[in-house]
Amino acid sequence: RNGRIRCHNLTPGHPMNLWPMVSRNLAARRMRTALTLLGIAVGMMAIVALMGLARGFERNWGQTLNARGTDAVIHRITTGSPIPAPFSEEVAREISALPGVQASGGVLSALMPVENLPMILITSWEWESYVWNHLEIVEGRMQKGGNEQAVLLGKSAAQMLRKQVGDSLRMLGTEFSVCGIYESTSMIESGAIVVPLGVMQSHSDNAGKINFLNLRFDPGMAKAGGREICDQVEALHSGLSASLASESARQNSTTQAVEGMTLAVTLLSMVVGLASVMNTMLMSVFERTVEIGVLRAIGWKASRIRHMILLESTLLGVAGGLLGVLLAFLVRELLYFFPSIGGAIRIEIDLGAIAFTVMFATVVGALSGLYPAIRASRMKPTAAFQHQ
């Protein structure tokens, strides 16, 4: 302080650990260090959250198909839309008649605003198909027939819409009565509105169309994996995609879109992190020109100066990564306080995402410190003293 530099324990041969000096250097510039950490942490938080969102959707979609007992899903080949375009029920009947298919169920779904919610899943299932069998009605009853103007609400959907059995619900331009509330192991279904397929088709422009076909295989075909049927469907109908239940969640366009956003945010975070940490370290080197000159004058090697600067930048990266992970957990819990969000999505943060994020932040921190470290190690004592 006051222009004096503490040089005790800095002699060339002294076995001093660099950690105390590094921590002192970072603590001496608290505001700049804090802002740098915050910049890294926000980027890392976005990476963790998006990875968790993709994993959560994939897991929930898998739970949905497992709950229904579905072995394969057929839909149009899409280009990023979460809900595929509809196709004819005639095509669905041809597929359902293929050898090895035990049962099928047509599905027509849409994402749209309903009353106080800006977006909710409305899904309709082919009446008397096996798709209905897994629902557990906890209040009220199921529809009495495939044409009844009544809806079933998942428990999460009922909470978000603030509806009970017997209430009316306006959607698709019509008043529907709530005949029952159901429970499902799938979060996607728990936050959805369910109507018979015929009702959905009659209140939309999709008469005679569906956008998903669920297939259940014969026991023998199911044991064999069912890949043969999927290949046969795609060969007969070039515009359709056939996926086994184990593959469908991974190949879903929503999962792929979130993974694409994760990649974009990762690249952006790398650029921002590199610029932020490099700027911090360059400013630190500039402000410590005299100090570095003294260290060089008393015998510190250029390699030790490089190690010190690289250690500081790497520590910034590690700390920013850990802080980003903590922020991701915090933001996730805050989002769950909003029923319209918490009832529709799940952010599954696993150890793999945490490890990747911390390692990524560490690499960004180390790379950011390379140029400042090289510049500091090439500094001559005479030039440093002239700087003062």
PEFENWO-V610702 format. One record per residue. N is the residue number from 0. RES is the residue in one small letter. PSI is psi in radians with two decimals (none if undefined). NEAR is the number of other C-alpha atoms within 10 Angstrom. Layout:
n->(N & N)
res->(RES & RES)
psi->(PSI & PSI)
near->(NEAR & NEAR)
This chain:
n->(0 & 1 & 2 & 3 & 4 & 5 & 6 & 7 & 8 & 9 & 10 & 11 & 12 & 13 & 14 & 15 & 16 & 17 & 18 & 19 & 20 & 21 & 22 & 23 & 24 & 25 & 26 & 27 & 28 & 29 & 30 & 31 & 32 & 33 & 34 & 35 & 36 & 37 & 38 & 39 & 40 & 41 & 42 & 43 & 44 & 45 & 46 & 47 & 48 & 49 & 50 & 51 & 52 & 53 & 54 & 55 & 56 & 57 & 58 & 59 & 60 & 61 & 62 & 63 & 64 & 65 & 66 & 67 & 68 & 69 & 70 & 71 & 72 & 73 & 74 & 75 & 76 & 77 & 78 & 79 & 80 & 81 & 82 & 83 & 84 & 85 & 86 & 87 & 88 & 89 & 90 & 91 & 92 & 93 & 94 & 95 & 96 & 97 & 98 & 99 & 100 & 101 & 102 & 103 & 104 & 105 & 106 & 107 & 108 & 109 & 110 & 111 & 112 & 113 & 114 & 115 & 116 & 117 & 118 & 119 & 120 & 121 & 122 & 123 & 124 & 125 & 126 & 127 & 128 & 129 & 130 & 131 & 132 & 133 & 134 & 135 & 136 & 137 & 138 & 139 & 140 & 141 & 142 & 143 & 144 & 145 & 146 & 147 & 148 & 149 & 150 & 151 & 152 & 153 & 154 & 155 & 156 & 157 & 158 & 159 & 160 & 161 & 162 & 163 & 164 & 165 & 166 & 167 & 168 & 169 & 170 & 171 & 172 & 173 & 174 & 175 & 176 & 177 & 178 & 179 & 180 & 181 & 182 & 183 & 184 & 185 & 186 & 187 & 188 & 189 & 190 & 191 & 192 & 193 & 194 & 195 & 196 & 197 & 198 & 199 & 200 & 201 & 202 & 203 & 204 & 205 & 206 & 207 & 208 & 209 & 210 & 211 & 212 & 213 & 214 & 215 & 216 & 217 & 218 & 219 & 220 & 221 & 222 & 223 & 224 & 225 & 226 & 227 & 228 & 229 & 230 & 231 & 232 & 233 & 234 & 235 & 236 & 237 & 238 & 239 & 240 & 241 & 242 & 243 & 244 & 245 & 246 & 247 & 248 & 249 & 250 & 251 & 252 & 253 & 254 & 255 & 256 & 257 & 258 & 259 & 260 & 261 & 262 & 263 & 264 & 265 & 266 & 267 & 268 & 269 & 270 & 271 & 272 & 273 & 274 & 275 & 276 & 277 & 278 & 279 & 280 & 281 & 282 & 283 & 284 & 285 & 286 & 287 & 288 & 289 & 290 & 291 & 292 & 293 & 294 & 295 & 296 & 297 & 298 & 299 & 300 & 301 & 302 & 303 & 304 & 305 & 306 & 307 & 308 & 309 & 310 & 311 & 312 & 313 & 314 & 315 & 316 & 317 & 318 & 319 & 320 & 321 & 322 & 323 & 324 & 325 & 326 & 327 & 328 & 329 & 330 & 331 & 332 & 333 & 334 & 335 & 336 & 337 & 338 & 339 & 340 & 341 & 342 & 343 & 344 & 345 & 346 & 347 & 348 & 349 & 350 & 351 & 352 & 353 & 354 & 355 & 356 & 357 & 358 & 359 & 360 & 361 & 362 & 363 & 364 & 365 & 366 & 367 & 368 & 369 & 370 & 371 & 372 & 373 & 374 & 375 & 376 & 377 & 378 & 379 & 380 & 381 & 382 & 383 & 384 & 385 & 386 & 387)
res->(r & n & g & r & i & r & c & h & n & l & t & p & g & h & p & m & n & l & w & p & m & v & s & r & n & l & a & a & r & r & m & r & t & a & l & t & l & l & g & i & a & v & g & m & m & a & i & v & a & l & m & g & l & a & r & g & f & e & r & n & w & g & q & t & l & n & a & r & g & t & d & a & v & i & h & r & i & t & t & g & s & p & i & p & a & p & f & s & e & e & v & a & r & e & i & s & a & l & p & g & v & q & a & s & g & g & v & l & s & a & l & m & p & v & e & n & l & p & m & i & l & i & t & s & w & e & w & e & s & y & v & w & n & h & l & e & i & v & e & g & r & m & q & k & g & g & n & e & q & a & v & l & l & g & k & s & a & a & q & m & l & r & k & q & v & g & d & s & l & r & m & l & g & t & e & f & s & v & c & g & i & y & e & s & t & s & m & i & e & s & g & a & i & v & v & p & l & g & v & m & q & s & h & s & d & n & a & g & k & i & n & f & l & n & l & r & f & d & p & g & m & a & k & a & g & g & r & e & i & c & d & q & v & e & a & l & h & s & g & l & s & a & s & l & a & s & e & s & a & r & q & n & s & t & t & q & a & v & e & g & m & t & l & a & v & t & l & l & s & m & v & v & g & l & a & s & v & m & n & t & m & l & m & s & v & f & e & r & t & v & e & i & g & v & l & r & a & i & g & w & k & a & s & r & i & r & h & m & i & l & l & e & s & t & l & l & g & v & a & g & g & l & l & g & v & l & l & a & f & l & v & r & e & l & l & y & f & f & p & s & i & g & g & a & i & r & i & e & i & d & l & g & a & i & a & f & t & v & m & f & a & t & v & v & g & a & l & s & g & l & y & p & a & i & r & a & s & r & m & k & p & t & a & a & f & q & h & q)
psi->(2.79 & 0.68 & -0.13 & 2.51 & 2.25 & 2.02 & 0.11 & 2.56 & 0.41 & 0.21 & 2.65 & -0.71 & 0.00 & 2.27 & 0.93 & 2.39 & 2.39 & -0.32 & -0.84 & -0.70 & -0.70 & -0.81 & -0.64 & -0.72 & -0.70 & -0.68 & -0.44 & -0.37 & 1.14 & -0.81 & -0.80 & -0.72 & -0.75 & -0.74 & -0.67 & -0.79 & -0.72 & -0.72 & -0.76 & -0.77 & -0.68 & -0.76 & -0.76 & -0.63 & -0.76 & -0.70 & -0.85 & -0.76 & -0.75 & -0.69 & -0.71 & -0.63 & -0.77 & -0.77 & -0.70 & -0.75 & -0.75 & -0.76 & -0.73 & -0.68 & -0.70 & -0.70 & -0.65 & -0.85 & -0.67 & -0.69 & -0.65 & -0.32 & 0.54 & 2.38 & -0.47 & 2.70 & 2.34 & 2.33 & 2.96 & 2.62 & 2.14 & 2.93 & 0.94 & -0.24 & 2.36 & -0.46 & 1.99 & 2.76 & 2.60 & 2.78 & 2.91 & 2.52 & -0.38 & -0.76 & -0.71 & -0.69 & -0.63 & -0.73 & -0.71 & -0.40 & -0.04 & 2.54 & 2.40 & -0.20 & 2.07 & -0.75 & 2.79 & 2.84 & 2.06 & 2.52 & 2.35 & 2.05 & 2.74 & 2.56 & 2.13 & 2.80 & 2.47 & 2.04 & -2.00 & -0.08 & 2.31 & -0.39 & 2.33 & 2.68 & 2.13 & 2.08 & 2.49 & 2.44 & 2.55 & 2.19 & 2.40 & 0.23 & 2.89 & -0.27 & -0.52 & -0.34 & -0.44 & -0.17 & 2.43 & 1.90 & 2.10 & -0.37 & 2.48 & -2.46 & 3.00 & 2.96 & 2.56 & -0.33 & 3.02 & -0.10 & 0.08 & 2.33 & 1.16 & 2.71 & 2.66 & 2.42 & 2.35 & 2.77 & -0.74 & -0.70 & -0.70 & -0.69 & -0.74 & -0.68 & -0.18 & 0.89 & 2.61 & 2.96 & 2.29 & -0.29 & 2.83 & 2.64 & 2.17 & 2.12 & 2.79 & 0.49 & 0.26 & 2.67 & 2.18 & 2.62 & 2.57 & 1.90 & -0.35 & 2.83 & 2.31 & 2.88 & 2.47 & 2.58 & -0.24 & 2.23 & -0.59 & -0.82 & -0.61 & -0.45 & 0.41 & 2.88 & 2.28 & 2.27 & 2.80 & 2.63 & -0.76 & -0.62 & -0.78 & -0.74 & -0.65 & -0.34 & 0.34 & -3.11 & 0.42 & 0.72 & 2.24 & 0.33 & 2.71 & 2.86 & -0.05 & 2.52 & 2.05 & 2.33 & 2.44 & 2.24 & 2.80 & 2.65 & -0.74 & -0.74 & -0.63 & -0.70 & -0.59 & -0.17 & -0.53 & 0.09 & -0.56 & -0.72 & -0.73 & -0.76 & -0.66 & -0.72 & -0.81 & -0.53 & -0.65 & -0.55 & 1.67 & -0.41 & -0.01 & 2.65 & 2.29 & 2.11 & 2.41 & 2.70 & -0.63 & -0.38 & -0.44 & -0.75 & -0.70 & -0.60 & -0.06 & 2.44 & -0.56 & -0.77 & -0.77 & -0.64 & -0.74 & -0.68 & -0.65 & -0.74 & -0.64 & -0.76 & -0.77 & -0.77 & -0.64 & -0.80 & -0.73 & -0.72 & -0.61 & -0.80 & -0.84 & -0.75 & -0.76 & -0.84 & -0.74 & -0.88 & -0.70 & -0.73 & -0.77 & -0.79 & -0.64 & -0.75 & -0.68 & -0.77 & -0.74 & -0.78 & -0.42 & 0.41 & -0.84 & -0.76 & -0.78 & -0.65 & -0.70 & -0.76 & -0.70 & -0.66 & -0.58 & 0.11 & 0.05 & 2.33 & 2.75 & -0.62 & -0.61 & -0.61 & -0.75 & -0.77 & -0.70 & -0.84 & -0.75 & -0.66 & -0.70 & -0.82 & -0.64 & -0.70 & -0.68 & -0.73 & -0.83 & -0.84 & -0.70 & -0.68 & -0.80 & -0.72 & -0.66 & -0.70 & -0.78 & -0.71 & -0.65 & -0.75 & -0.73 & -0.82 & -0.69 & -0.81 & -0.62 & -0.70 & -0.60 & -0.21 & -0.35 & 1.95 & -0.63 & -0.38 & -0.87 & -0.49 & -0.13 & -0.46 & 2.80 & 2.31 & 1.84 & 1.74 & 1.95 & 3.05 & -0.57 & -0.76 & -0.69 & -0.82 & -0.76 & -0.78 & -0.78 & -0.73 & -0.71 & -0.79 & -0.65 & -0.78 & -0.75 & -0.75 & -0.76 & -0.77 & -0.65 & -0.47 & -0.09 & -0.95 & -0.84 & -0.64 & -0.76 & -0.72 & -0.74 & -0.69 & -0.38 & 0.01 & 2.32 & 2.46 & -0.70 & -0.72 & -0.63 & -0.74 & -0.59 & -0.60 & -0.66 & none)
near->(5 & 4 & 8 & 7 & 11 & 10 & 11 & 7 & 10 & 15 & 14 & 14 & 9 & 9 & 9 & 12 & 8 & 14 & 12 & 9 & 13 & 18 & 13 & 10 & 17 & 19 & 13 & 11 & 12 & 11 & 11 & 15 & 18 & 14 & 14 & 21 & 24 & 18 & 18 & 29 & 27 & 19 & 23 & 32 & 26 & 22 & 28 & 30 & 23 & 25 & 25 & 24 & 22 & 27 & 23 & 19 & 24 & 23 & 17 & 20 & 23 & 19 & 20 & 21 & 21 & 16 & 17 & 20 & 18 & 23 & 23 & 26 & 23 & 22 & 22 & 20 & 15 & 15 & 10 & 14 & 12 & 15 & 19 & 20 & 16 & 18 & 20 & 13 & 16 & 12 & 14 & 22 & 14 & 11 & 21 & 21 & 12 & 12 & 11 & 18 & 20 & 15 & 16 & 24 & 24 & 24 & 22 & 26 & 23 & 16 & 14 & 13 & 14 & 18 & 11 & 10 & 14 & 10 & 15 & 22 & 21 & 23 & 18 & 23 & 26 & 21 & 20 & 12 & 13 & 18 & 23 & 16 & 11 & 14 & 18 & 15 & 17 & 12 & 16 & 15 & 16 & 21 & 19 & 10 & 11 & 16 & 15 & 16 & 18 & 24 & 25 & 26 & 29 & 28 & 25 & 25 & 26 & 22 & 15 & 20 & 18 & 10 & 16 & 18 & 17 & 13 & 12 & 16 & 17 & 11 & 14 & 15 & 9 & 11 & 12 & 19 & 18 & 24 & 22 & 24 & 27 & 23 & 19 & 20 & 16 & 19 & 24 & 22 & 27 & 24 & 28 & 24 & 24 & 26 & 27 & 25 & 24 & 20 & 20 & 25 & 16 & 13 & 13 & 10 & 9 & 16 & 16 & 14 & 21 & 29 & 21 & 22 & 26 & 26 & 28 & 23 & 23 & 16 & 12 & 10 & 18 & 16 & 9 & 11 & 15 & 20 & 14 & 11 & 21 & 18 & 13 & 13 & 19 & 15 & 13 & 12 & 13 & 10 & 13 & 16 & 19 & 25 & 24 & 20 & 21 & 15 & 14 & 21 & 25 & 19 & 14 & 20 & 19 & 19 & 23 & 17 & 16 & 19 & 19 & 14 & 17 & 21 & 15 & 13 & 17 & 20 & 14 & 13 & 24 & 21 & 13 & 16 & 28 & 23 & 15 & 19 & 29 & 24 & 16 & 22 & 25 & 19 & 14 & 18 & 20 & 17 & 11 & 15 & 22 & 22 & 21 & 21 & 22 & 21 & 21 & 22 & 16 & 13 & 12 & 18 & 13 & 18 & 12 & 15 & 22 & 21 & 17 & 20 & 27 & 24 & 20 & 24 & 30 & 22 & 20 & 28 & 31 & 24 & 20 & 29 & 32 & 23 & 19 & 29 & 26 & 17 & 19 & 25 & 16 & 12 & 14 & 19 & 13 & 11 & 16 & 16 & 11 & 11 & 15 & 21 & 15 & 19 & 24 & 21 & 18 & 22 & 22 & 21 & 21 & 12 & 9 & 10 & 19 & 23 & 15 & 15 & 26 & 22 & 16 & 19 & 30 & 22 & 17 & 27 & 31 & 23 & 19 & 28 & 29 & 18 & 16 & 24 & 26 & 17 & 17 & 24 & 23 & 13 & 18 & 16 & 19 & 13 & 12 & 19 & 14 & 10 & 11 & 9)
